[in-house]
Amino acid sequence: MITQKGYICFDPRSLTNADKMFKPFWMIIKLYKDDNTREYYEWFIKKRYGLILQRPAFGAHISVIRGETIDKNIWNFYKEKYNNKDIKFYHKNELRTNGKHWWIKVYCDFVEDIREKMGYLRKGLFGLHLTLGMPILRQEVYSFYIHQNILKYEKTI
């Protein structure tokens, strides 16, 4: 497994700071600006499949809590305690896709512990994952085609 670092971010704003992309009750782990993990996998996907990914609105990030409802006092308590805290996480070199999104599965007991303390399930609906991106608009159908062929032939994604 590969060890990396990032930092916890509550209620993130998009890279462009657009209000329409404000996500209340979201908690993500952002990768540091000098981390090029997403760019590496983006290059690999383009090299292997010819697929071009859009950059995620929050940049490279790990979704931990995705707008799930919670008491605002509990949210603010944990936000004050953990916002901008450095964190280590682990992942394998295994790309995942559903045809619409591309990601890497991530492991981090510390943030799963935080989820649990806040009253959420440890894993959440989608589990921890490093978001790599979505295909550019003109390649969406092609991305689904790749996904279907991976399921049919490779059985690794």
Contacts in CASP RR format, 6 or more apart in sequence:
PFRMAT RR
TARGET T0000
AUTHOR 0000-0000-0000
METHOD contacts of the structure
MODEL  1
MITQKGYICFDPRSLTNADKMFKPFWMIIKLYKDDNTREYYEWFIKKRYG
LILQRPAFGAHISVIRGETIDKNIWNFYKEKYNNKDIKFYHKNELRTNGK
HWWIKVYCDFVEDIREKMGYLRKGLFGLHLTLGMPILRQEVYSFYIHQNI
LKYEKTI
1 90 0 8 1.000
1 91 0 8 1.000
1 92 0 8 1.000
1 107 0 8 1.000
2 90 0 8 1.000
2 91 0 8 1.000
2 92 0 8 1.000
2 93 0 8 1.000
3 88 0 8 1.000
3 89 0 8 1.000
3 90 0 8 1.000
4 31 0 8 1.000
4 35 0 8 1.000
4 37 0 8 1.000
4 88 0 8 1.000
4 89 0 8 1.000
4 90 0 8 1.000
4 91 0 8 1.000
5 32 0 8 1.000
5 35 0 8 1.000
5 86 0 8 1.000
5 87 0 8 1.000
5 88 0 8 1.000
5 89 0 8 1.000
6 29 0 8 1.000
6 30 0 8 1.000
6 31 0 8 1.000
6 32 0 8 1.000
6 35 0 8 1.000
6 86 0 8 1.000
6 87 0 8 1.000
6 88 0 8 1.000
6 89 0 8 1.000
7 29 0 8 1.000
7 30 0 8 1.000
7 32 0 8 1.000
7 84 0 8 1.000
7 85 0 8 1.000
7 86 0 8 1.000
7 87 0 8 1.000
8 27 0 8 1.000
8 28 0 8 1.000
8 29 0 8 1.000
8 64 0 8 1.000
8 82 0 8 1.000
8 83 0 8 1.000
8 84 0 8 1.000
8 85 0 8 1.000
8 87 0 8 1.000
8 111 0 8 1.000
9 27 0 8 1.000
9 28 0 8 1.000
9 29 0 8 1.000
9 30 0 8 1.000
9 58 0 8 1.000
9 61 0 8 1.000
9 83 0 8 1.000
9 84 0 8 1.000
10 26 0 8 1.000
10 27 0 8 1.000
10 75 0 8 1.000
10 78 0 8 1.000
10 79 0 8 1.000
10 82 0 8 1.000
10 83 0 8 1.000
11 22 0 8 1.000
11 23 0 8 1.000
11 24 0 8 1.000
11 25 0 8 1.000
11 26 0 8 1.000
11 79 0 8 1.000
12 23 0 8 1.000
12 26 0 8 1.000
12 28 0 8 1.000
12 30 0 8 1.000
12 58 0 8 1.000
12 61 0 8 1.000
13 21 0 8 1.000
13 22 0 8 1.000
13 58 0 8 1.000
14 21 0 8 1.000
14 22 0 8 1.000
14 57 0 8 1.000
14 58 0 8 1.000
15 55 0 8 1.000
15 57 0 8 1.000
15 58 0 8 1.000
15 59 0 8 1.000
16 57 0 8 1.000
21 57 0 8 1.000
23 58 0 8 1.000
23 67 0 8 1.000
24 67 0 8 1.000
25 65 0 8 1.000
25 67 0 8 1.000
25 68 0 8 1.000
25 69 0 8 1.000
25 70 0 8 1.000
25 75 0 8 1.000
26 63 0 8 1.000
26 65 0 8 1.000
26 66 0 8 1.000
26 67 0 8 1.000
27 64 0 8 1.000
27 65 0 8 1.000
27 111 0 8 1.000
27 114 0 8 1.000
28 58 0 8 1.000
28 61 0 8 1.000
28 62 0 8 1.000
28 63 0 8 1.000
28 64 0 8 1.000
29 61 0 8 1.000
29 62 0 8 1.000
29 64 0 8 1.000
29 87 0 8 1.000
29 89 0 8 1.000
29 108 0 8 1.000
29 111 0 8 1.000
30 58 0 8 1.000
30 59 0 8 1.000
30 60 0 8 1.000
30 61 0 8 1.000
31 37 0 8 1.000
31 38 0 8 1.000
31 59 0 8 1.000
31 60 0 8 1.000
31 61 0 8 1.000
31 130 0 8 1.000
35 60 0 8 1.000
37 60 0 8 1.000
37 130 0 8 1.000
38 55 0 8 1.000
38 56 0 8 1.000
38 59 0 8 1.000
38 60 0 8 1.000
38 130 0 8 1.000
38 132 0 8 1.000
38 133 0 8 1.000
41 95 0 8 1.000
41 102 0 8 1.000
41 104 0 8 1.000
41 132 0 8 1.000
42 53 0 8 1.000
42 132 0 8 1.000
42 133 0 8 1.000
44 95 0 8 1.000
45 51 0 8 1.000
45 53 0 8 1.000
45 95 0 8 1.000
45 102 0 8 1.000
45 132 0 8 1.000
46 52 0 8 1.000
46 53 0 8 1.000
49 146 0 8 1.000
51 135 0 8 1.000
51 139 0 8 1.000
51 142 0 8 1.000
51 143 0 8 1.000
51 146 0 8 1.000
52 135 0 8 1.000
52 136 0 8 1.000
52 139 0 8 1.000
53 102 0 8 1.000
53 132 0 8 1.000
53 133 0 8 1.000
53 134 0 8 1.000
53 135 0 8 1.000
53 136 0 8 1.000
54 133 0 8 1.000
54 134 0 8 1.000
54 135 0 8 1.000
54 136 0 8 1.000
55 133 0 8 1.000
56 131 0 8 1.000
56 132 0 8 1.000
56 133 0 8 1.000
56 134 0 8 1.000
58 131 0 8 1.000
59 131 0 8 1.000
60 130 0 8 1.000
60 131 0 8 1.000
60 132 0 8 1.000
61 130 0 8 1.000
61 131 0 8 1.000
62 89 0 8 1.000
62 106 0 8 1.000
62 108 0 8 1.000
62 111 0 8 1.000
62 128 0 8 1.000
62 129 0 8 1.000
62 130 0 8 1.000
62 131 0 8 1.000
63 126 0 8 1.000
63 128 0 8 1.000
63 129 0 8 1.000
63 131 0 8 1.000
64 111 0 8 1.000
64 114 0 8 1.000
64 115 0 8 1.000
64 128 0 8 1.000
65 115 0 8 1.000
65 118 0 8 1.000
65 120 0 8 1.000
66 125 0 8 1.000
66 126 0 8 1.000
68 120 0 8 1.000
70 118 0 8 1.000
70 119 0 8 1.000
70 120 0 8 1.000
74 118 0 8 1.000
74 119 0 8 1.000
75 118 0 8 1.000
78 114 0 8 1.000
78 117 0 8 1.000
78 118 0 8 1.000
82 114 0 8 1.000
87 108 0 8 1.000
87 110 0 8 1.000
87 111 0 8 1.000
88 108 0 8 1.000
88 110 0 8 1.000
89 106 0 8 1.000
89 107 0 8 1.000
89 108 0 8 1.000
89 111 0 8 1.000
89 128 0 8 1.000
90 106 0 8 1.000
90 107 0 8 1.000
90 108 0 8 1.000
91 104 0 8 1.000
91 105 0 8 1.000
91 106 0 8 1.000
91 107 0 8 1.000
91 130 0 8 1.000
92 104 0 8 1.000
92 105 0 8 1.000
93 104 0 8 1.000
94 104 0 8 1.000
94 105 0 8 1.000
94 156 0 8 1.000
94 157 0 8 1.000
95 102 0 8 1.000
95 103 0 8 1.000
95 104 0 8 1.000
95 132 0 8 1.000
95 157 0 8 1.000
96 102 0 8 1.000
96 103 0 8 1.000
96 104 0 8 1.000
96 105 0 8 1.000
96 129 0 8 1.000
96 157 0 8 1.000
97 103 0 8 1.000
97 143 0 8 1.000
97 146 0 8 1.000
97 147 0 8 1.000
97 150 0 8 1.000
97 157 0 8 1.000
98 147 0 8 1.000
99 135 0 8 1.000
99 143 0 8 1.000
99 144 0 8 1.000
99 146 0 8 1.000
99 147 0 8 1.000
100 134 0 8 1.000
100 135 0 8 1.000
100 140 0 8 1.000
100 143 0 8 1.000
100 144 0 8 1.000
101 131 0 8 1.000
101 132 0 8 1.000
101 133 0 8 1.000
101 134 0 8 1.000
102 132 0 8 1.000
102 133 0 8 1.000
102 134 0 8 1.000
102 135 0 8 1.000
102 143 0 8 1.000
103 129 0 8 1.000
103 130 0 8 1.000
103 131 0 8 1.000
103 132 0 8 1.000
103 133 0 8 1.000
104 129 0 8 1.000
104 130 0 8 1.000
104 132 0 8 1.000
105 127 0 8 1.000
105 128 0 8 1.000
105 129 0 8 1.000
106 128 0 8 1.000
106 129 0 8 1.000
106 130 0 8 1.000
107 128 0 8 1.000
108 128 0 8 1.000
111 128 0 8 1.000
112 122 0 8 1.000
112 123 0 8 1.000
112 128 0 8 1.000
113 122 0 8 1.000
115 121 0 8 1.000
115 122 0 8 1.000
115 124 0 8 1.000
116 122 0 8 1.000
134 140 0 8 1.000
134 143 0 8 1.000
135 142 0 8 1.000
135 143 0 8 1.000
147 157 0 8 1.000
150 156 0 8 1.000
150 157 0 8 1.000
151 157 0 8 1.000
END
